[in-house]
């Protein structure tokens, strides 16, 4: 299992929805609770955010691979969490 890296902005409604989906999925699927998500508020850590290739938030990376970026659906976040759990 690998840790996910998530870039977000605190004012972003799509990011807030992604947080809610993560929480919902971890309640529904306890095995996903083991997936650690490191969150980076891109305005608070711009130097770090600039090192990654993405245009939208929320964006999830597994290592150097971008798994998802943009307006999430529940299924998108589930795929991201599953991928990290399997890695």
N, C-alpha and C positions, 0 to 999 in steps of 0.2 A: 504494500500500500504506500502510495506517495501523497505528500501534502500538496494541496491545491494552492495556487496564488490567485487571489481575486483583486482586480482593480475596480474601484467604485468611487462615486462621489456621494457625499451625505445628502445632497439635495435632489438626487436622481430618483424619480419614482420607479424606474425599471430596476434599480438596485434594491430598493426597498422590497419590491415584489420578489426578487431573487432571494433575499434574506428570508422572507416568509415561506417561499417554496422549500428552501433548505430545511427550515425548521419543521415544516409539515412532513417532508419526506423522511426526516430522521425519526419522527414520531411513528410514522407508518411502517418504516423499514429500519428496525433497530441496528442491523448490520452496518448501515450507512453512518451511524453515530461515530464510528471509528475514523471517518474521513476528517482530517484536519484541514481547515481552510484559513490560510493567512490572508487577512484583508489589508489592503493598502489604499488609503484615501489619496487619490492622485494629486489633489491640490496641496496636501500636507507633505507629500514625498515626491515632488516633481522630478527630481534627479533620478530616482528609481524608476518612475513610470516611463521616463524617456528612453530607458534601456530596452523596453519591450515594444513590439510592433502591434499596435491596436489603435482603433479610432473611436470606439464606442465603449460605454460602460453600461452594465457590468461586463467585465471580461475575465474569463477563467483560463489560467495556464496550468498545465501539468508539465513540470520541467520547463523546457523551451517551447513546447507545443501549445498553441492556442486552441482550446477546446470549444469555447463559446464566446460570443461577443454580441451585444445588442439587447433587444427587448425579449426577455425570456418567457417561455411557457413552462409549465410544470415538467413536461417531458424533457425539455432541454436541460434543466437543472438535474433531473434524475439521471440522464445520460452522463453528465459531467461527474456527479458523485459516484456513479457505478464505475466509470472509467478509472477514477482515482482509487476506488476500493479494490479493483482488480489489478492495479499496477503494483 
